[in-house]
Amino acid sequence: MSSPQNSHRSGRSGHDSDDDGYVPRTPRRTPMACTFCRGRKLKCDGRPTCANCNKRNIPCNYVPVSAQN
């Protein structure tokens, strides 16, 4: 006797197994943002000349942030 509530396990319809190997895709983080993107808190793509700097025709500079203890 199965109830209608058990027809959809874990809220996903169309999947019969609990462990189907699904791994959610997370975007890869850029290790360091350029100074412009960091100052404006924008999403930097990490390219030698990022899209934000390229769109504004400004120099794109990457300066490492010192680790503070």
N, CA, C and O atoms as CSV, one atom per row, in Angstrom:
chain,resi,resn,atom,element,x,y,z
A,1,MET,N,N,0.828,-1.179,0.000
A,1,MET,CA,C,0.000,0.000,0.000
A,1,MET,C,C,0.872,1.241,0.000
A,1,MET,O,O,1.421,1.617,1.035
A,2,SER,N,N,0.998,1.862,-1.125
A,2,SER,CA,C,1.755,3.103,-1.180
A,2,SER,C,C,0.792,4.268,-1.281
A,2,SER,O,O,-0.206,4.215,-2.000
A,3,SER,N,N,1.106,5.301,-0.560
A,3,SER,CA,C,0.243,6.479,-0.581
A,3,SER,C,C,0.670,7.403,-1.711
A,3,SER,O,O,1.809,7.314,-2.168
A,4,PRO,N,N,-0.198,8.277,-2.170
A,4,PRO,CA,C,0.156,9.206,-3.252
A,4,PRO,C,C,1.295,10.152,-2.860
A,4,PRO,O,O,1.980,10.685,-3.733
A,5,GLN,N,N,1.501,10.360,-1.581
A,5,GLN,CA,C,2.561,11.254,-1.129
A,5,GLN,C,C,3.939,10.681,-1.421
A,5,GLN,O,O,4.888,11.450,-1.576
A,6,ASN,N,N,4.088,9.376,-1.501
A,6,ASN,CA,C,5.385,8.745,-1.716
A,6,ASN,C,C,5.715,8.568,-3.190
A,6,ASN,O,O,6.759,8.003,-3.515
A,7,SER,N,N,4.850,9.036,-4.100
A,7,SER,CA,C,5.092,8.814,-5.514
A,7,SER,C,C,6.263,9.655,-6.031
A,7,SER,O,O,6.889,9.272,-7.020
A,8,HIS,N,N,6.572,10.770,-5.406
A,8,HIS,CA,C,7.697,11.618,-5.817
A,8,HIS,C,C,8.699,11.684,-4.678
A,8,HIS,O,O,8.522,12.436,-3.719
A,9,ARG,N,N,9.752,10.890,-4.794
A,9,ARG,CA,C,10.769,10.881,-3.751
A,9,ARG,C,C,11.601,12.150,-3.809
A,9,ARG,O,O,11.989,12.593,-4.890
A,10,SER,N,N,11.867,12.717,-2.692
A,10,SER,CA,C,12.712,13.890,-2.481
A,10,SER,C,C,12.330,15.066,-3.383
A,10,SER,O,O,13.170,15.914,-3.687
A,11,GLY,N,N,11.077,15.118,-3.808
A,11,GLY,CA,C,10.594,16.266,-4.546
A,11,GLY,C,C,11.009,16.340,-6.003
A,11,GLY,O,O,10.665,17.308,-6.681
A,12,ARG,N,N,11.739,15.348,-6.514
A,12,ARG,CA,C,12.174,15.372,-7.914
A,12,ARG,C,C,11.325,14.402,-8.701
A,12,ARG,O,O,11.332,13.204,-8.418
A,13,SER,N,N,10.609,14.884,-9.661
A,13,SER,CA,C,9.790,13.999,-10.473
A,13,SER,C,C,10.622,13.392,-11.596
A,13,SER,O,O,11.513,14.047,-12.138
A,14,GLY,N,N,10.337,12.160,-11.941
A,14,GLY,CA,C,11.021,11.514,-13.044
A,14,GLY,C,C,12.304,10.789,-12.659
A,14,GLY,O,O,12.943,10.195,-13.527
A,15,HIS,N,N,12.700,10.815,-11.397
A,15,HIS,CA,C,13.904,10.115,-10.943
A,15,HIS,C,C,13.481,9.003,-9.989
A,15,HIS,O,O,12.755,9.246,-9.024
A,16,ASP,N,N,13.936,7.792,-10.261
A,16,ASP,CA,C,13.559,6.664,-9.429
A,16,ASP,C,C,14.528,6.406,-8.294
A,16,ASP,O,O,14.133,5.865,-7.261
A,17,SER,N,N,15.799,6.783,-8.461
A,17,SER,CA,C,16.773,6.487,-7.420
A,17,SER,C,C,17.123,7.754,-6.647
A,17,SER,O,O,17.055,8.861,-7.182
A,18,ASP,N,N,17.494,7.579,-5.392
A,18,ASP,CA,C,17.883,8.719,-4.566
A,18,ASP,C,C,19.258,9.231,-4.946
A,18,ASP,O,O,19.508,10.433,-4.851
A,19,ASP,N,N,20.163,8.351,-5.377
A,19,ASP,CA,C,21.520,8.739,-5.746
A,19,ASP,C,C,21.724,8.463,-7.226
A,19,ASP,O,O,22.166,7.379,-7.607
A,20,ASP,N,N,21.400,9.448,-8.060
A,20,ASP,CA,C,21.510,9.246,-9.502
A,20,ASP,C,C,22.774,9.868,-10.084
A,20,ASP,O,O,22.899,9.973,-11.304
A,21,GLY,N,N,23.715,10.282,-9.234
A,21,GLY,CA,C,24.976,10.817,-9.718
A,21,GLY,C,C,24.908,12.269,-10.133
A,21,GLY,O,O,25.857,12.770,-10.737
A,22,TYR,N,N,23.825,12.967,-9.833
A,22,TYR,CA,C,23.688,14.368,-10.208
A,22,TYR,C,C,24.576,15.239,-9.332
A,22,TYR,O,O,24.517,15.176,-8.104
A,23,VAL,N,N,25.398,16.051,-9.984
A,23,VAL,CA,C,26.247,16.997,-9.274
A,23,VAL,C,C,25.886,18.380,-9.795
A,23,VAL,O,O,26.007,18.635,-10.993
A,24,PRO,N,N,25.445,19.278,-8.919
A,24,PRO,CA,C,25.076,20.606,-9.404
A,24,PRO,C,C,26.288,21.351,-9.940
A,24,PRO,O,O,27.372,21.284,-9.361
A,25,ARG,N,N,26.103,22.060,-11.049
A,25,ARG,CA,C,27.203,22.804,-11.659
A,25,ARG,C,C,27.327,24.147,-10.971
A,25,ARG,O,O,26.377,24.929,-10.918
A,26,THR,N,N,28.498,24.398,-10.453
A,26,THR,CA,C,28.763,25.699,-9.847
A,26,THR,C,C,29.754,26.429,-10.734
A,26,THR,O,O,30.708,25.821,-11.220
A,27,PRO,N,N,29.547,27.722,-10.955
A,27,PRO,CA,C,30.482,28.460,-11.790
A,27,PRO,C,C,31.867,28.507,-11.156
A,27,PRO,O,O,32.007,28.619,-9.939
A,28,ARG,N,N,32.875,28.419,-11.998
A,28,ARG,CA,C,34.244,28.453,-11.511
A,28,ARG,C,C,34.583,29.880,-11.087
A,28,ARG,O,O,34.355,30.823,-11.844
A,29,ARG,N,N,35.124,30.041,-9.887
A,29,ARG,CA,C,35.464,31.362,-9.382
A,29,ARG,C,C,36.787,31.827,-9.952
A,29,ARG,O,O,37.719,31.043,-10.129
A,30,THR,N,N,36.850,33.118,-10.235
A,30,THR,CA,C,38.105,33.728,-10.652
A,30,THR,C,C,38.957,33.885,-9.405
A,30,THR,O,O,38.467,34.392,-8.395
A,31,PRO,N,N,40.220,33.468,-9.440
A,31,PRO,CA,C,41.034,33.552,-8.229
A,31,PRO,C,C,41.261,34.981,-7.750
A,31,PRO,O,O,41.459,35.208,-6.557
A,32,MET,N,N,41.234,35.952,-8.672
A,32,MET,CA,C,41.486,37.319,-8.265
A,32,MET,C,C,40.780,38.265,-9.232
A,32,MET,O,O,40.817,38.064,-10.446
A,33,ALA,N,N,40.142,39.292,-8.688
A,33,ALA,CA,C,39.488,40.295,-9.524
A,33,ALA,C,C,40.465,41.433,-9.792
A,33,ALA,O,O,41.373,41.685,-9.000
A,34,CYS,N,N,40.269,42.115,-10.915
A,34,CYS,CA,C,41.119,43.260,-11.232
A,34,CYS,C,C,40.769,44.413,-10.295
A,34,CYS,O,O,39.755,44.368,-9.599
A,35,THR,N,N,41.602,45.434,-10.280
A,35,THR,CA,C,41.406,46.537,-9.340
A,35,THR,C,C,40.098,47.281,-9.598
A,35,THR,O,O,39.436,47.697,-8.647
A,36,PHE,N,N,39.710,47.457,-10.864
A,36,PHE,CA,C,38.455,48.142,-11.170
A,36,PHE,C,C,37.260,47.348,-10.650
A,36,PHE,O,O,36.394,47.896,-9.968
A,37,CYS,N,N,37.216,46.054,-10.973
A,37,CYS,CA,C,36.098,45.216,-10.530
A,37,CYS,C,C,36.061,45.107,-9.006
A,37,CYS,O,O,34.982,45.105,-8.413
A,38,ARG,N,N,37.201,45.020,-8.386
A,38,ARG,CA,C,37.260,44.939,-6.932
A,38,ARG,C,C,36.741,46.230,-6.301
A,38,ARG,O,O,36.004,46.198,-5.316
A,39,GLY,N,N,37.133,47.362,-6.878
A,39,GLY,CA,C,36.691,48.644,-6.334
A,39,GLY,C,C,35.205,48.875,-6.507
A,39,GLY,O,O,34.563,49.459,-5.634
A,40,ARG,N,N,34.649,48.426,-7.621
A,40,ARG,CA,C,33.219,48.609,-7.898
A,40,ARG,C,C,32.382,47.414,-7.454
A,40,ARG,O,O,31.156,47.434,-7.572
A,41,LYS,N,N,33.044,46.362,-6.939
A,41,LYS,CA,C,32.388,45.114,-6.520
A,41,LYS,C,C,31.592,44.508,-7.677
A,41,LYS,O,O,30.417,44.168,-7.543
A,42,LEU,N,N,32.279,44.386,-8.821
A,42,LEU,CA,C,31.686,43.785,-10.005
A,42,LEU,C,C,32.216,42.373,-10.190
A,42,LEU,O,O,33.238,42.005,-9.611
A,43,LYS,N,N,31.528,41.593,-10.990
A,43,LYS,CA,C,31.966,40.241,-11.320
A,43,LYS,C,C,33.056,40.332,-12.381
A,43,LYS,O,O,32.798,40.769,-13.502
A,44,CYS,N,N,34.262,39.923,-12.033
A,44,CYS,CA,C,35.404,39.954,-12.945
A,44,CYS,C,C,35.573,38.571,-13.565
A,44,CYS,O,O,35.481,37.562,-12.865
A,45,ASP,N,N,35.819,38.517,-14.877
A,45,ASP,CA,C,35.969,37.216,-15.530
A,45,ASP,C,C,37.404,36.703,-15.496
A,45,ASP,O,O,37.653,35.570,-15.908
A,46,GLY,N,N,38.349,37.499,-15.020
A,46,GLY,CA,C,39.721,37.032,-14.815
A,46,GLY,C,C,40.573,36.980,-16.062
A,46,GLY,O,O,41.697,36.482,-16.001
A,47,ARG,N,N,40.102,37.460,-17.170
A,47,ARG,CA,C,40.898,37.469,-18.401
A,47,ARG,C,C,41.953,38.564,-18.315
A,47,ARG,O,O,41.840,39.462,-17.481
A,48,PRO,N,N,42.984,38.507,-19.169
A,48,PRO,CA,C,44.021,39.553,-19.131
A,48,PRO,C,C,43.436,40.966,-19.229
A,48,PRO,O,O,43.900,41.875,-18.541
A,49,THR,N,N,42.438,41.151,-20.065
A,49,THR,CA,C,41.640,42.377,-20.051
A,49,THR,C,C,40.202,41.915,-19.874
A,49,THR,O,O,39.592,41.380,-20.800
A,50,CYS,N,N,39.661,42.128,-18.666
A,50,CYS,CA,C,38.327,41.597,-18.369
A,50,CYS,C,C,37.263,42.349,-19.157
A,50,CYS,O,O,37.520,43.423,-19.701
A,51,ALA,N,N,36.086,41.783,-19.212
A,51,ALA,CA,C,34.992,42.346,-19.998
A,51,ALA,C,C,34.587,43.726,-19.492
A,51,ALA,O,O,34.258,44.603,-20.291
A,52,ASN,N,N,34.607,43.927,-18.186
A,52,ASN,CA,C,34.214,45.225,-17.632
A,52,ASN,C,C,35.200,46.314,-18.039
A,52,ASN,O,O,34.785,47.402,-18.438
A,53,CYS,N,N,36.498,46.037,-17.943
A,53,CYS,CA,C,37.516,47.013,-18.348
A,53,CYS,C,C,37.509,47.199,-19.866
A,53,CYS,O,O,37.685,48.317,-20.351
A,54,ASN,N,N,37.313,46.138,-20.603
A,54,ASN,CA,C,37.275,46.203,-22.056
A,54,ASN,C,C,36.114,47.079,-22.530
A,54,ASN,O,O,36.267,47.876,-23.455
A,55,LYS,N,N,34.952,46.925,-21.888
A,55,LYS,CA,C,33.777,47.699,-22.260
A,55,LYS,C,C,33.996,49.195,-22.000
A,55,LYS,O,O,33.473,50.040,-22.728
A,56,ARG,N,N,34.780,49.518,-20.949
A,56,ARG,CA,C,35.016,50.919,-20.586
A,56,ARG,C,C,36.317,51.479,-21.179
A,56,ARG,O,O,36.639,52.652,-20.988
A,57,ASN,N,N,37.063,50.624,-21.904
A,57,ASN,CA,C,38.349,51.013,-22.497
A,57,ASN,C,C,39.315,51.591,-21.461
A,57,ASN,O,O,39.940,52.630,-21.677
A,58,ILE,N,N,39.418,50.882,-20.322
A,58,ILE,CA,C,40.368,51.292,-19.290
A,58,ILE,C,C,41.387,50.178,-19.097
A,58,ILE,O,O,41.099,49.025,-19.418
A,59,PRO,N,N,42.583,50.496,-18.576
A,59,PRO,CA,C,43.571,49.439,-18.338
A,59,PRO,C,C,43.092,48.472,-17.258
A,59,PRO,O,O,42.505,48.875,-16.254
A,60,CYS,N,N,43.355,47.210,-17.485
A,60,CYS,CA,C,42.940,46.160,-16.551
A,60,CYS,C,C,44.170,45.690,-15.789
A,60,CYS,O,O,45.067,45.080,-16.371
A,61,ASN,N,N,44.218,45.970,-14.495
A,61,ASN,CA,C,45.373,45.632,-13.660
A,61,ASN,C,C,44.968,44.670,-12.564
A,61,ASN,O,O,43.926,44.826,-11.927
A,62,TYR,N,N,45.810,43.675,-12.357
A,62,TYR,CA,C,45.595,42.706,-11.285
A,62,TYR,C,C,46.678,42.893,-10.236
A,62,TYR,O,O,47.867,42.755,-10.526
A,63,VAL,N,N,46.264,43.205,-9.022
A,63,VAL,CA,C,47.196,43.394,-7.916
A,63,VAL,C,C,46.811,42.396,-6.830
A,63,VAL,O,O,45.671,42.388,-6.366
A,64,PRO,N,N,47.764,41.552,-6.424
A,64,PRO,CA,C,47.430,40.570,-5.384
A,64,PRO,C,C,47.092,41.245,-4.059
A,64,PRO,O,O,47.694,42.252,-3.687
A,65,VAL,N,N,46.119,40.672,-3.358
A,65,VAL,CA,C,45.715,41.183,-2.057
A,65,VAL,C,C,46.561,40.505,-0.999
A,65,VAL,O,O,46.710,39.283,-1.005
A,66,SER,N,N,47.114,41.293,-0.090
A,66,SER,CA,C,47.925,40.693,0.963
A,66,SER,C,C,47.019,40.019,1.981
A,66,SER,O,O,45.969,40.550,2.344
A,67,ALA,N,N,47.438,38.844,2.438
A,67,ALA,CA,C,46.661,38.093,3.427
A,67,ALA,C,C,46.849,38.742,4.789
A,67,ALA,O,O,47.970,39.009,5.221
A,68,GLN,N,N,45.729,38.987,5.452
A,68,GLN,CA,C,45.787,39.590,6.778
A,68,GLN,C,C,45.466,38.539,7.811
A,68,GLN,O,O,44.499,37.791,7.665
A,69,ASN,N,N,46.263,38.477,8.844
A,69,ASN,CA,C,46.078,37.478,9.900
A,69,ASN,C,C,45.298,38.034,11.040
A,69,ASN,O,O,45.048,37.331,12.018
